Amino acid sequence: MTAIQDATPDSGYALLSDRAQTLHAKGLNAHFLSRYDSPMLRTLLLNPDAAFAEPDVELLKTDIKTTLCTTSFDGNRFVIKRYNIKNTWHRLRQAVRSPRAKNCWIFARLLSDIGIITARPVAWAQERQAGFRGKSWFVCEHISNGARGDTLNDHSDPVLMERTLQDVTRLFVLMRQNQLSHGDMKPPNILMTPDQTVLLDLDAMRHHTSQAACERALTTDIARWMQWWRKDQPERAINARMETLLAQAGFSVT
């Protein structure tokens, strides 16, 4: 698995821009990439919830677990994903778990190194209350001109369909080669743009210490992906083509 390391001062601008910096405030720790450093980003990270109340905010998703919005600063558009605390028991459980925002941050930085396209990470922040972890936030670049994978159907543009299904097969191959699994591999977590397929929602992504464990997890990932085309949103042509592509890549599809 590719290691993720901070750049050293003599590594050049490209590496320095990918170096992570830390911002501390009362009850909150934040980490961000140097290339995005600005007063506006620091203001956001000191009070991430304020972005969800801005006049121009666009709420993309809101439920008991997560809240997702887009916001703009420094001339660019970004996505902020907030991981909510459901109750006291949930807060206690977070004490022994790695924050999901941190998981997104780690794997988003890794994936580009191994050829998997995902939204570019900007920052993540963790709230602490009375020594316990509270809400956490993950910030990434917004991807325009994209459509979620669940908009794909048997009547979609055949070129787009074929490219997307081949890209997803390649995702599974790259995850197997690097002993990774996604953990929630369903079409809504794929974004199709005019020229690439983007993997989203890295909350549950894992690196496995053995190939056997990876294969088991990937079997679950593939089953979840195929369930969508067989049961959740049945599409016979997509299902048949995915079965063929996965079999050609050496995966067992049941």
C-alpha positions in Angstrom: 0.0 0.0 0.0 1.3 3.4 -0.9 2.5 5.4 2.1 1.3 8.9 2.7 4.0 11.2 4.1 4.3 14.9 4.6 6.7 16.7 2.3 10.0 18.0 3.5 11.0 21.7 3.0 13.3 20.9 0.1 10.9 18.7 -1.8 9.7 21.4 -4.1 6.5 23.4 -4.4 4.4 20.5 -5.7 5.1 18.5 -2.6 4.9 21.4 -0.2 1.5 22.2 -1.5 0.3 18.8 -0.4 1.8 19.1 3.0 -0.8 18.9 5.8 -1.0 21.7 8.4 -2.8 21.7 11.7 -5.1 24.3 13.2 -6.0 24.2 16.9 -8.8 26.0 18.6 -10.8 25.5 21.8 -12.7 22.2 21.4 -11.6 21.7 17.8 -8.6 20.4 15.8 -8.4 20.8 12.1 -6.0 19.6 9.4 -5.7 21.1 5.9 -3.4 21.0 2.8 -1.1 23.9 2.4 -2.2 24.6 -1.2 -5.6 25.7 0.2 -4.4 27.8 3.1 -6.2 31.1 3.3 -7.9 33.3 5.9 -11.3 32.2 4.6 -10.4 28.5 4.9 -9.1 29.0 8.5 -12.3 30.9 9.4 -14.3 28.0 8.0 -12.4 25.4 10.0 -12.7 27.3 13.2 -16.5 27.2 12.9 -17.5 24.6 10.3 -21.2 24.6 11.2 -21.4 28.3 10.1 -21.1 27.2 6.5 -24.4 25.3 6.7 -26.3 28.5 7.6 -24.8 30.7 4.9 -27.4 32.4 2.5 -25.9 30.8 -0.6 -25.5 27.3 0.9 -26.8 24.3 -1.1 -27.8 21.4 1.1 -27.2 18.2 -0.7 -28.2 15.7 2.0 -29.4 15.9 5.6 -30.2 12.9 7.9 -29.4 11.7 11.4 -25.9 10.5 10.4 -24.6 13.1 8.0 -25.3 16.5 6.6 -23.8 17.6 3.2 -23.6 21.0 1.6 -21.7 23.0 -0.9 -20.2 26.4 -0.2 -17.9 28.9 -2.0 -14.8 30.7 -0.9 -11.5 31.9 -2.5 -13.2 31.7 -5.9 -13.9 28.0 -5.8 -16.7 25.7 -4.7 -16.3 23.1 -2.1 -18.3 20.3 -0.4 -18.5 20.0 3.3 -19.7 16.7 4.9 -20.6 16.8 8.6 -20.7 13.6 10.6 -23.3 14.1 13.2 -23.5 12.6 16.7 -26.9 10.9 17.1 -26.9 10.4 20.9 -24.8 9.9 24.0 -24.1 6.2 23.2 -23.0 7.2 19.7 -20.6 9.8 21.3 -19.1 7.1 23.6 -18.6 4.8 20.7 -16.7 7.4 18.8 -14.1 7.4 21.5 -12.7 4.0 20.3 -13.3 4.6 16.6 -11.3 6.5 14.0 -13.4 9.6 12.9 -15.1 9.0 9.6 -13.9 12.4 8.4 -10.3 11.4 9.1 -10.9 8.2 7.2 -12.1 10.2 4.1 -9.1 12.5 4.4 -6.5 9.6 4.6 -7.9 7.6 1.7 -8.7 10.6 -0.5 -5.0 11.5 -0.3 -4.0 7.9 -1.0 -6.3 7.1 -3.9 -4.8 9.6 -6.4 -1.4 7.9 -5.8 -2.8 4.5 -7.0 -4.9 5.7 -9.9 -8.3 5.9 -8.4 -10.1 9.2 -9.0 -11.9 10.8 -6.1 -12.8 14.4 -5.0 -9.7 16.3 -4.0 -9.4 16.6 -0.2 -9.0 20.0 1.3 -9.3 19.6 5.1 -10.9 17.8 8.0 -11.8 18.9 11.5 -12.7 17.2 14.7 -14.8 18.6 17.6 -14.1 17.5 21.2 -16.4 18.0 24.1 -15.4 17.1 27.7 -12.6 14.9 26.3 -15.0 13.0 23.9 -15.1 13.3 20.1 -18.0 15.1 18.8 -19.0 16.0 15.3 -16.4 15.9 12.5 -16.2 17.5 9.1 -14.6 16.6 5.8 -14.0 19.3 3.1 -13.2 18.5 -0.5 -13.4 20.2 -3.9 -16.7 20.3 -5.6 -16.9 18.4 -8.9 -19.1 20.1 -11.5 -20.9 18.5 -14.5 -21.3 15.2 -12.8 -24.2 12.8 -12.5 -24.6 10.1 -9.8 -24.1 6.5 -10.9 -27.7 5.6 -10.0 -28.9 7.8 -12.9 -27.4 5.2 -15.2 -29.9 2.8 -16.8 -30.3 0.4 -19.7 -31.3 3.3 -22.0 -28.4 5.6 -21.1 -25.9 6.7 -23.7 -24.1 3.4 -24.6 -20.7 5.0 -24.7 -21.1 6.5 -21.2 -22.5 3.2 -19.9 -19.6 1.2 -21.2 -17.0 3.6 -20.0 -18.5 3.8 -16.5 -18.9 0.0 -16.1 -15.3 -0.5 -17.3 -14.1 2.2 -14.9 -15.9 0.6 -12.0 -14.4 -2.8 -12.9 -11.0 -1.1 -12.9 -11.8 0.4 -9.4 -12.3 -3.1 -8.1 -9.1 -4.3 -9.7 -7.1 -1.4 -8.2 -8.6 -2.0 -4.8 -7.7 -5.6 -4.9 -4.1 -4.8 -6.0 -3.8 -2.4 -3.0 -5.7 -4.5 -0.5 -8.5 -1.9 -0.2 -12.3 -2.2 0.1 -14.9 0.6 -0.1 -17.5 -0.6 2.4 -20.5 1.0 0.7 -20.0 0.3 -3.0 -23.3 1.4 -4.6 -24.0 3.6 -7.7 -25.0 6.7 -5.7 -21.4 6.7 -4.5 -20.1 7.0 -8.1 -20.0 10.3 -9.9 -20.0 10.2 -13.7 -18.4 13.3 -15.4 -18.0 13.8 -19.2 -14.5 12.3 -19.0 -14.0 10.3 -15.8 -15.7 8.2 -13.1 -15.2 9.5 -9.6 -15.4 7.4 -6.4 -17.1 9.1 -3.5 -18.0 8.5 0.2 -14.8 7.0 1.6 -16.2 6.9 5.1 -15.9 3.1 5.4 -12.9 2.4 3.2 -10.4 0.1 4.7 -6.9 -1.2 4.0 -6.6 -4.9 4.8 -3.6 -6.5 6.3 -4.0 -9.7 4.3 -5.1 -10.5 0.8 -7.7 -13.0 2.1 -9.4 -10.3 4.2 -9.4 -8.0 1.2 -11.0 -10.6 -1.0 -13.8 -11.2 1.5 -14.5 -7.5 1.8 -14.4 -7.0 -2.0 -16.8 -9.9 -2.4 -19.2 -7.9 -0.2 -18.5 -4.7 -2.2 -19.2 -6.4 -5.5 -22.4 -8.0 -4.1 -23.6 -4.6 -3.0 -22.8 -3.1 -6.4 -24.6 -5.9 -8.2 -27.6 -5.9 -5.9 -28.4 -2.4 -7.1 -28.8 -3.5 -10.8 -30.6 -6.7 -9.8 -33.0 -5.6 -7.0 -32.8 -2.0 -6.0 -33.0 -0.6 -9.5 -33.1 -3.6 -11.9 -31.3 -3.0 -15.2 -30.8 -6.2 -17.2 -28.3 -4.9 -19.7 -26.1 -3.2 -17.0 -26.3 -6.3 -14.8 -25.3 -8.6 -17.7 -22.4 -6.4 -18.8 -21.1 -6.0 -15.3 -21.1 -9.8 -14.8 -19.0 -10.1 -18.0 -16.5 -7.4 -17.1 -16.1 -8.7 -13.5 -15.6 -12.2 -14.6 -13.0 -11.1 -17.2 -11.2 -9.3 -14.4 -11.1 -12.5 -12.3 -13.9 -11.8 -9.8 -16.5 -14.3 -8.9 -20.0 -13.0 -9.3 -22.9 -14.9 -7.7 
